[in-house]
């Protein structure tokens, strides 16, 4: 038995060493032709005409609107897709093979049928078992799909062998999220494409946030997309798997059938009638125009020894270090590390109020991340940082999801500084976002946008939505349920079982923090 274990260990070691020595030569090389955002036109599409008109009154500025509700976030994507006449450039970490994934695939197909060029860049870590969906779309002559840092082996044992061999390189993923129409309007934020991100799940829904951006800053989104699309890490899906025209026909038949289901009706109706969904291309009411808007990103090849000075974490830390009197942070996965903990403590010592909303153990969809966070709760509280943990169910029962979801989970990634500056994007306050994944988002310097983000923070920190985390007389972490009258002080992780708590505690003893 020991001999067999030794042989297995030797094989694993050889695989990992070969991956380290051969590095990226084990991965498929980019085979797709280089392409770039299509030139802007003054009046080719409804989007062109409206953005040009609005920009004439707001030169060198960007228009921004918040998309906090799932229905509005879906409708915004569908509307700009339906009105695109030239191009759609999409970049996502996850695109699920579910109702929302199919409805949005149908929108892309219909745009491609009108002659719109569609480029879709997806991270490959979550693409397993979705090759059929991706292959079907890629079959259309106007749609091209590329995968970021992909596996050569699409399934089975060889995929597992490749994962072991390329353990260190395959661990770097593309977490960016953006949807750009005609090079003029971009949706950037935290949502992936799937039911739970748009309040369409009956069991759990994510509280999430996107920004729709028009005007000057969208050129930065275009540049970011082109850099990723043309990088060595992006490989055409057609070079990795086989596909046929029949797959595309089957996908469109399935999507057309799903569009008739009762679950799809609220989304399709919102596209047709919602002022919030249409305002950004027919009316300027919901767009706030500002010169202080910037779309920022990690470099596409961050994982291949790029200069950390160019990384997004460097820029965001520099922003947070300038805090004078207030920093409000929202992060579903919150593992600040010793350096981040010291940084927040320093803010408090300078007289700043520092507040954080994150997931409770019951609301967190990745227990290992909560295990990493557990180490820092007491030190942060002792240093004067205010912590709030999202309830898995809103006070009074239910999370308020579209279909009466029984559970909720925070997915918004944002911060607001000094009622003036802020960030909304894909960046979690954890080591994985800082050092392993590529991330992006919107930075702004604008009091009105800061006020909207502050309102989102306060909504999440509200007693009906979150527990207030504090220290008891025994210096142990406690949770105050402020929705109860009188408020109740809880001495264990709320809404969890013994096994959930025991598992989280056991995982917290493992040396996993750098991967969280």
TILUM-918496 format. One record per residue: x, y, z of N, C-alpha, C, O in turn; residue in three letters. Coordinates in steps of 0.1 Angstrom, whole numbers, plus 5000, padded with zeros to 4 digits. Example, Ala and Ser with C-alpha at 12.3 -4.5 7.8 and 13.67 -1.06 7.14 Angstrom:
! TILUM-918496
513249435078512349555078513249675078514249675085ala
512849785071513749895071512950005079513450115080ser
//
This chain:
! TILUM-918496
500849885000500050005000500950125000500650224993unk
501950125009502850245009503650254996503850374991unk
503950144990504650144977503750214966504150294958unk
502450174966501550234956501350384959501250464949unk
501250424971501150564974502350644970502250754965unk
503550574972504750644967504850664952505350764947unk
504350554945504350564930503450674926503750754917unk
502250684932501250784929501850924931501651014923unk
502550944943503151074946504151104936504351224932unk
504951014932506051034922505451084909505951174902unk
504351014904503651054892503151194892503351274883unk
502451234904501951364905503051464905502951574899unk
504151434912505351524913505951544899506251664895unk
506051444891506551454878505651534869506151614861unk
504351514870503451594862503551744865503651824856unk
503551774878503651914882505051974878505052094873unk
506151904880507451954876507451974860508052074856unk
506851884853506851904838506152024835506452094825unk
505052054842504252174839505052294842504952394835unk
505852294853506652414857507752434847508052544843unk
508352324842509452334832509052374819509652464812unk
507852314814507452344801506552464800506352534789unk
505952504811505152624812504052624802503252534800unk
503952744795502852774786502952694773502052694765unk
504052624771504152534759503252414759503052354749unk
502652394771501652284772500252324768499452244765unk
500052454766498752514763498652534748499652564741unk
497452534742497252564728497652704725497252794733unk
498252724714498652864710497452934703496552864698unk
497353064704496253134698496353114683497353134677unk
495153084677495153054663494253154656494153144644unk
493453234663492553324657493253444651494253494657unk
492653504641493253624635493053744645492053744652unk
493953834644493853954653492654044648492454054636unk
491954094657490854184654490754294664491154274676unk
490154404660489954514670488554574669487754534660unk
488254654678486954724679486654794665487554854660unk
485454774660485154844647485054994649484655044659unk
485455064639485455214640484055264643483055214638unk
483955364652482755434656482155504644482855554635unk
480755504643480055574633479155674639478655654650unk
478855784632478055884638476555854640475855904649unk
476055764630474555744630474155614625473055594620unk
475055514626474755384620473655314628472755244622unk
473655324641472655264650471955354659472355474660unk
470855314665470155394675471055434686471055544692unk
471955344690472955374700473855484696474155574704unk
474455474684475255584678474555714679475155814685unk
473355724674472655854673472455904687472656024689unk
471955824696471655874710472855914717472956024724unk
473955834717475155864724475855994719476356074726unk
475856004705476456124699475656244704476256354707unk
474356234704473556354708473756384723473956504726unk
473856284731474056314746475456364748475656454756unk
476456314741477856354743478056504738478856574743unk
477256544729477356684724477056784735477656894736unk
476156734744475856824756476756794768476756874778unk
477556694767478456654778479856614772480256494774unk
480556704766481856664760482856614770482956674781unk
483656514766484656464775484156404788484856404798unk
482856364788482256304800481756164797481656124785unk
481356094807480755964806479455964814479356014825unk
478455894808477155884814477155744821477455644816unk
476655744834476655624842475255604848474655704853unk
474755484849473555444856473855314864474555224858unk
473255304876473455184884472355084880471155114877unk
472754954879471854844877471954744888472754654889unk
471154774898471154684911470154574910470254474917unk
469054594902468054484902468254394890468654434879unk
467954264893468254164883467454184870468054164859unk
466254224871465454244859465954354850466054344838unk
466354464857466954574849468254544843468554584832unk
469054464850470354424845470254334833470954344823unk
469254244833468954164821468454254810468954244799unk
467454334813466854424802467954514796467954534783unk
468854564804469854654798470654584788470954634777unk
471154464791471954384781471154354769471654364758unk
469854314771469054274759468754394750468854384738unk
468454514756468154634749469354674740469154704729unk
470554694747471654734739472054634728472554674717unk
471754504730472054404720471054414709471454404697unk
469854444712468854454701469054584692468654584681unk
469654684698469854804691471254824685471554924679unk
472054724687473454724682473354704666472554614662unk
474154774659474154754644475454714639475654674627unk
476454714647477854704643478654584650479154494644unk
478654594663479454504671478954474685478354564691unk
479254354690479054324704480254254709480654154703unk
480854304719482154254725481854214739481554304747unk
481854084743481454044756482653964762483353884755unk
482853984775483853924783483353874796482953954804unk
483353744799482753694811483553574817484253494810unk
483453564830484053454838483153334837483653214835unk
481853344838480853234837479753274828479153384829unk
479353174819478153184811477453054813477952954808unk
476353054820475752924824474752874813474152944805unk
474652744813473852674803472452654810471952544812unk
471752774812470452774819469552864812469852914801unk
468452904818467452984812467953124807467853164796unk
468653194816469253324813470353304803470453384793unk
471153204804472253184795471653164781472253204771unk
470553084780469953054767469253184761469353204749unk
468553254769467853374765468853474759468653544749unk
470053494766471053584761471753534749472153604740unk
471953394748472453344736471553364724472053394713unk
470253364726469353394716469453534711469353564699unk
469653624721469853774717471053784708471053864699unk
472153714712473353724704473153674690473653724680unk
472453554689472253494676471353584667471753604656unk
470353654673469553734665470353864660470153904649unk
471253914669472054024665472953974653473154054643unk
473553864655474453804644473653794631474253814620unk
472453744632471653734620471453864613471253864600unk
471453974620471254104614472554154608472654264602unk
473654084610474954124605475954184615476954234612unk
475554184628476354234639477554134641477254014642unk
478754194642479854104646479854084661479854174669unk
479953954665479853924679481253854683481553754677unk
481953914693483153844698482853814713482453904721unk
482953694717482653644731483853584736484353474732unk
484453634747485653584754485253534768484653614776unk
485453404770485053344783486253274789487153224783unk
486253284803487253204810486853054809485653024808unk
487852974808487652834805487452744818486952634817unk
487752794830487652714841486152664843485952554848unk
485252754840483852714842483152674829481852664829unk
483852654818483352614806483152464804482452424794unk
483652384813483552244812482052204812481252264819unk
481652114803480252064801479452174794478252144792unk
480052284790479252384783479752394768479352494761unk
480652304764481152314751480052314740480152384730unk
479052234742477952224733477252364730477052404719unk
477052434741476452564740477352664733476952734724unk
478652664737479652754730479852714716479952804707unk
479952584713480152534699479052574690479252614679unk
477852564696476652604688476752744684476552784672unk
476952834693477052974690478153004680478053084671unk
479352944682480552974674480352924660481052974651unk
479352844657479052794644478552904635478752904623unk
477953014641477453124633478553204627479553224634unk
478553234614479653304608479953444614481053494612unk
478953504620479253634626479553634641479653734648unk
479753504647480053494661481353414662481553314656unk
482253474670483453404673483653394688483453494695unk
483953284694484153264708485653214710486153124704unk
486253284720487553244724487553214739486753274747unk
488453124744488453084758489853134763490853124757unk
489753184776490953234782491653124790491053054798unk
492953104788493753004795493052874795492852814805unk
492752814783491952694782492652564785493852554784unk
491852464788492352324788492352274774491452294766unk
493452194770493452124758492552014758491851984748unk
492451944770491551824771490251874777490251934788unk
489151854770487851914773487151834784486351894791unk
487351704786486651634797487451504800488451474794unk
486851434810487351304814488751314822489151414827unk
489351194822490551174830491751264825492451324833unk
491851284812492951364807492851514811493851584813unk
491551564813491451694818491951704832492651804836unk
491651604840492251604854493751594854494351664862unk
494351514845495751504844496351634840497351674846unk
495751704831496251834827496051934838496952024840unk
495051924846494852024857496052004867496552094872unk
496351874870497551854879498851904873499651964879unk
499051874860500251914853500452064853501552114855unk
499352134850499352274848498852344861498252454860unk
499052284872498352334885498652484887497752564890unk
499852524885500252664888499752764878499352874881unk
499852724865499352814854497852814853497352924850unk
497252704854495752694853495052764864493852784863unk
495752794875495152864886494853004884494153074892unk
495353064873495153204870493953214860493953164849unk
492853284865491653294857491253434853491753534860unk
490453444843489953574839488553594845487653534842unk
488553694855487253714862486553844857485553884863unk
487053904847486454024841485054004836484653894833unk
484254114836482854104832482454234825482454344831unk
482254234812481754344805481054304792481254204786unk
480054394788479254374776479154504769478654604774unk
479754514757479954634750479154634737479254534729unk
478354734734477554734722478054854713478054964718unk
478354824700478754924690479955014695480155124690unk
480654964705481855034709481455164717482355244720unk
480155184720479755314726479055294740479155394748unk
478555184743477855154755478355034761478454924755unk
478755034774479354914781478654894794478254984801unk
478354764797477954724811479054654818479554554813unk
479454714829480654664836480254644851479554724857unk
480654534857480254514871480554374876481654314872unk
479654324884479954194891479254074886479553964889unk
478154094877477353984873477953894862478553944852unk
477953764864478153664854476853644847475853714850unk
476753554837475553524830474953394835475553284832unk
473953404842473253284848472053324856471953444860unk
471253234859469953264866470153334879469453434882unk
471053284887471153344901471653484901471353554911unk
472353524890472853664890471753764885471953884886unk
470553714881469553804876468253774883467153794878unk
468253724895467153694904466153594898464953614899unk
466653494891465753404884465853264890465153174885unk
466553244901466553114908465553114919465253214926unk
464952994921464052974932464652944945464052944956unk
465952894945466552854957467552964963467652974975unk
468253034954469253134959469353244948469453204936unk
469553364952469753474943470853564949471053574961unk
471653614939472753704943472353854944471653894935unk
472753924954472654064954473854124947475054104951unk
473654184935474754214926474554354921473554424923unk
475654404914475654544909476454554897477554504896unk
475854624887476554654874476354804872475454874878unk
477254864864477055004859476954994844477754924838unk
476055074839476055094824476655224822476355324828unk
477655224812478455344809478355374795478455294786unk
478155504792478155554778479155674777479355734787unk
479655694765480555814764482055784764482455674761unk
482755874769484255874768484855744774485755694768unk
484455704786485155594793484955464785485755364787unk
483955454776483755324769484955294760485255174757unk
485655394756486855374748487955294756488655214750unk
487955314769488855234777488355084778489254994778unk
487055064778486554924778486854854765487254744765unk
486754934754487154874741488654834740488954724736unk
489454924745490954894746491254764754492054684750unk
490554754766490754644775490354514767491054414768unk
489154524761488654394754489654354743489954234743unk
490054444735490954414724492254354730492754254724unk
492754404741494054354746493854204751494754124749unk
492754174757492454034761492153944749492753834748unk
491353994740490953914728492253874720492253764714unk
493153964718494353944710495553884718496653874712unk
495353854731496453804739496753664736495953594730unk
497953614740498253474738497453384747497353264744unk
496753434757495953354766494553324760493853234765unk
494153394749492853374743492953274731493653304721unk
492253164732492353064721490953044715489953024723unk
490753044702489453014696488952884700489652774700unk
487652884704487052754709486952654697486952534700unk
486952704685486952604674488252524672488252414666unk
489252574679490552494678490552394689491552304689unk
489552384698489652294709488552184709488752084715unk
487452214701486352114701485652114688485752214680unk
484952014685484251994672482752044673482152024684unk
482352104663480952154663480352134649481052124639unk
478952144649478252124636477052224636476652274646unk
476552254623475452344622474252294630473452374634unk
474052164631472852114638472852154652471752174658unk
474052174659474052214673473452354674472752384684unk
473752444665473252584665471752574663471052644671unk
471252504654469752494652469052444664468052494668unk
469652344671469052284683469052384694468052394701unk
470152464696470252564707469152664704468452704714unk
468952714692467952814690466552764691465652834696unk
466352644688464952584690464752574706463652604710unk
465752524713465552514728465352654734464452674742unk
466152754729465952894735464652954731464053014740unk
464152924719462852974715461752914724460752984728unk
461852784727460952714736460952774750459952804756unk
462152794755462352854769461752994770461353034780unk
461853074759461353204759459853214761459253314765unk
459153094759457753094761457353044775456153054778unk
458353004783458052964796457653074805458053194803unk
456853044816456453144825457653214832457653334835unk
458753134834459953184841460553294833461253384838unk
460453294820461053384811460253514809460753624806unk
458953504812458053614809458453754816458453854809unk
458753754828459153884835460353944828460354074827unk
461253874823462453934817462153984803462654094800unk
461453914796461053964782460154084783460254174775unk
459254074793458354194794459054314799458754424795unk
460054294807460854414812461554474800461754604800unk
462054394791462754454780461854534771462254644766unk
460654494770459654564762459154694768458854794761unk
458954694781458254804787459054894797458555004801unk
460154844802460854914813461555044809462355044800unk
461155164814461855284812463355274816464155334809unk
463555204827464955194831465855124821466955154820unk
465255034814465954954804466255034791467255014784unk
465355124788465455194776466055334777466455394767unk
466055394789466455534790467755574785467955684780unk
468755474786470155514782470255534767471355584763unk
469355494759469455524744468355604739468355644727unk
467255634747466255714742466055844751465355934747unk
466655844763466355954772467555964782468055854786unk
467956084785469156094794468756094809469656114817unk
467456074812467056094826467956014836468356064846unk
468155884833468755794843470255794841470955724849unk
470855864832472255864830472855994837472456104835unk
473755964846474456084853475756104846476556014845unk
475956224840477156254833478256314841477956404849unk
479456264840480556314848481856294841482056204833unk
482856394843484156374838485056274845486156234841unk
484656244857485456164866485156014866485055954877unk
485055954854484755814853485855744845486255794834unk
486255624850487355554843487055404844486755354855unk
487255334833487155184833488555134833489355164824unk
488855044843490255004846490254854846489254784849unk
491454794844491554644844492954604847493954684845unk
493054474851494354414851494854394837494054384828unk
496154374834496654334821496254194818496154114827unk
496054164805495554034801496553924805496153814808unk
497853954805498853854808499453874822500653854824unk
498553914831499053934845499753814850500753834858unk
499353694847499853574853501253534847501853444852unk
501653614837502953574831504053684834504653744825unk
504253704847505253794853505153944848506154004846unk
503953984847503654124844504054214856504054164867unk
504454334854504854424865503654454874502654504870unk
503754414887502654434897502254584897501154614902unk
503154674893502754814893501554844884500854944885unk
501354754874500254764864499054694869497954694862unk
499054624880497954544884496854634890497154734896unk
495654584889494454664895494554674910494254784915unk
495054574917495154584931496054704936495754764946unk
497054724928497954844931497154974931497355054939unk
496354984920495555104919494555124930494355234935unk
493855014933492755014943493355044957492755114964unk
494454984960495055004973495455154974495255214985unk
495955204964496355344964495155434966495255534974unk
494055404960492855484963492355474977492055574983unk
492355344983491855334996492855395006492355445017unk
494055405003495055465013494855615014495355675024unk
494155675005493855825006492655855014492255975015unk
491955755020490755775028491055875039492055855047unk
490155975041490356065052489256045063489656045074unk
488056035059486956025069486055915068485255885077unk
485955845056484955735055485355635044485755685033unk
485355505046485455405036484455295038484455235049unk
483555285028482455185029482755075018482855105007unk
482954955023483354845014482354735013481754695023unk
482054685001481154574999481954464991482454484980unk
482054344997482754234991482254104995482254075007unk
481754014986481153884990482253794996481953725005unk
483453804990484553724995485553825001486253904994unk
485653825014486453925021487553855029487253805040unk
488753855024489953795031491053905031491853895022unk
491053995040491954115039493354085040494254165036unk
493753965047495153935050495654035060495054125064unk
496854005065497454085075497754235070497554325077unk
498154245057498454375052497154455051497154575054unk
496054395046494854475045494254505058493654615060unk
494354415068493954445081494654565087494054645094unk
495954565086496754685091496354805083496254915090unk
496054795071495654915063494354975068494255095069unk
493354895071492054945076492254995090491655095094unk
493054935098493354985112493955125111493655205119unk
494855145102495455275100494455375096494555495101unk
493455345088492455435084491655485097491355595099unk
491355385105490555415117491355505127490855595133unk
492655475128493555555136493555705131493755795139unk
493455715118493455855113492155925115491956035111unk
491155855121489855915123488755875113487655935114unk
489055785105488055745094487055645100487455555108unk
485855645095484855535097485155435086485055465074unk
485355305090485555205080484455095083484455035093unk
483655075072482654975073482754865062483054905051unk
482454745065482454635055481254555056480754515066unk
480554535044479454435043480054315035480554335024unk
479854195041480254075034479253965037478253995043unk
479453845032478553735034478753675048479853665053unk
477653635054477653545066478053405061478053385049unk
478353315070478653175066477453115059477653045049unk
476253145064475053085058474853145044474253075035unk
475253265041474953325028476153305018475953315006unk
477353265023478453255014478353125006478053015011unk
478553134993478553014984479852944983479952844976unk
480952994990482252934990482652925004483253025009unk
482452815011482752805025484252825028484552885039unk
485152785019486552805021486952945023487852985030unk
486253035015486553175016486153235030486853315036unk
484953185035484553235048485553185058485753255068unk
486153065056487153015066488353105066488953125077unk
488753165055489853255055489453385062490353445068unk
488253435060487753555066487653545081487953645088unk
487353425086487153415100488353455109488153505120unk
489553435104490753475111490853625114491453665124unk
490153705106490453845106489253925113489354045115unk
488153855117487053925122487453995136487254115137unk
487953915145488253975158489254085157489054195163unk
490354065150491354175149490754305143491054415148unk
489954285133489354405126488454475136488454605137unk
487654395143486754465153487454535164487054645169unk
488554475169489354535179489954665174490154765182unk
490254675161490854795156489754905152490155015148unk
488554865154487454965152486754965139486055055135unk
487054855131486354845118484954785121484754695129unk
483954835114482554795115482254685105482454705093unk
481754565109481454455101480054415101479354415111unk
479454395089478154355087478154225078478854225068unk
477354125082477354005074475853975069474953975077unk
475753955056474453945049473753825054474353715056unk
472453835057471653725061471353635049471353685037unk
471253505051470953415040469453435036469053395025unk
468653485045467253515043466953655050467353675061unk
466253735042465853865048465053845061464253745062unk
465153945070464353935082462853925078462354005070unk
462153835085460653825082460453715071459353685068unk
461553645067461453535058461553575043461053675039unk
462353495036462553515022463553625019463753715027unk
464153615007465153715004464653824995465353914991unk
463353814991462753914982463153894968462953984960unk
463553774964463853744950462653744941461453734947unk
462753754928461653754919460753644921459553654920unk
461253524923460453404925460353354939460253234942unk
460453444949460353404963461553324967461353224975unk
462753354963463953274967464053254982463753344990unk
464453134986464553095000465953135005466153125017unk
466853184996468153215001468753334993468353354982unk
469753404999470353514992471853504995472353445005unk
472653564986474053564987474553694981474153734970unk
475453764988476053884983477053854972477853764973unk
476953934961477953924950478454054945479354064936unk
477954164951478454304947479854324952480254274963unk
480654384944482054414947482254564945482254614933unk
482354644955482454784954483054854966483054784977unk
483454974965483755054977483555204974483555244962unk
483255284985483055424984483955494994484055455005unk
484655604990485555674998485155815000484955884990unk
485055865012484856005015483756075008483756195005unk
482655995005481456044999481756114985481056204981unk
482856074979483356134967483756044956483456054944unk
484555934960485155844950484655704953484255674964unk
484755624942484255484944484755394933485355434923unk
484355264935484655164925483555054925483055024936unk
483155014913482254894911482854804901483154854890unk
482954674904483554594894483454444898482554404904unk
484554374893484654224896485554194907485754074910unk
486254294913487354274922486854244936486254334943unk
487054124941486854084955488054134964489154144959unk
487754164976488854204986489454074991489254045003unk
490154004983490753874987492053854979492253924969unk
492953764983494153734976493953684962494753724953unk
492953614959492753564945492553674935493153674925unk
491653774939491453884930492753974929493054024918unk
493453984940494654064940495754014932496454084924unk
496053874933497253824927497053714917498053684910unk
495953644916495753534907494853564895495253534884unk
493653614898492753644887493053774880493653864886unk
492553794868492453924862491053984866490053914866unk
491054114868489854184873489654314865490554364859unk
488454374866488254504860487054574867486354514876unk
486854694864485754774870485754914866486554964858unk
484854994873484655134870485155214883484555194893unk
486055304881486455394891485855534888485755574877unk
485355594899484755724896485155824907485455784919unk
485155954904485356064913484156164911484256254903unk
483056134918481856214916480956194928480656084932unk
480456304933479656304946478256234944477856164953unk
477656254932476356194930476456044929475655964935unk
477455994922477655854920478055794934477655684937unk
478855864942479255814955477955804964477855714972unk
477055894963475855894971475055774967474455704976unk
474955734954474155614950474855494956474155394960unk
476155484956476855364961476755364976476655254982unk
476755474983476555484997475155425001474955355010unk
474155464993472755414995472755264993472055195001unk
473455204984473555064982474154994994473754894998unk
475255054999475855005011474955005023474854905030unk
474255115025473355125036472155025035471654975045unk
471755005023470654905020471054765024470354695031unk
472254725021472854595024473054585039472954475045unk
473554695046473854695060472654705069472754695081unk
471454725063470254745070469954625079470254515075unk
469354645091469154535100468254425094468454305098unk
467454455084466654345078467454265068467054155065unk
468654315064469454245055470654185061471154075056unk
471254245071472554195077472554195092471754265099unk
473454105097473754105111474954205113475854215105unk
474954265125476054355129476954265137476554205147unk
478254255133479154165140479954255150480354365148unk
480054195162480654275173481454175182481454055180unk
482054225192482854145202482054145215481554255220unk
481854025221481254015234482154055246483254085244unk
481554045258482354075270483553985271484554025277unk
483453865265484553765266485553785254486353695252unk
485353885247486253915235486053815224486953795216unk
484953745224484653655213483653725203482853805207unk
483653675191482853735180481353695183481053585186unk
480453795182479053785184478353845172478953925165unk
477053815170476253865159474953935165474253865172unk
474754055163473654125168472554125157472654185146unk
471354065161470254065152469354185155468554185165unk
469554295148468954425151467554425146466754525149unk
467054325138465754325133464754275144463554305143unk
465254205154464454155165464254265175465054355177unk
463054265181462754365192462454295205461454225205unk
463254305215464554375215465654305207465454185204unk
466654375203467754305195468354185203468354195215unk
468754085195469253965201470753945198471153965186unk
471553915208472953885206473153735204472853655213unk
473653695193473853555190475353515192476253585189unk
475553395197476953355200477453245191478453185193unk
476753225180477253135169476853185156475953265154unk
477553135145477253185131475753165129475253055130unk
475053275125473553265124473153175112473853165102unk
472053115114471353035104472252915098472052885087unk
473052865107473952755102473752635111473352635122unk
474152515105474152395113475452375119476452435116unk
475452275128476752235135477752195124478952235126unk
477352115114478352065104478852185096480052175092unk
478052285093478552395085479652465093480652505088unk
479352485106480352565114481652475116482752535116unk
481452345118482552265120483452255108484652255109unk
482752245096483552235084484352365081485452355077unk
483652475083484352605081485552615090486652665086unk
485352575103486552585112487652495108488852525109unk
487352375104488352275100489152325087490352315087unk
488352385078489052435066489952555069490952575063unk
489552635080490352745084491752715089492652795089unk
491952585092493252545097494152505086495352495088unk
493652495074494452455062495152585056494652695057unk
496352565050497152675045496652715031497352695021unk
495452765030494752795017494652945014494152975003unk
495053035023494653175022495053235008494353315003unk
496253195003496753254991495853214979495953284969unk
495053114980494253064969492853114970491953084961unk
492453184981491053224983490753354977489553404978unk
//
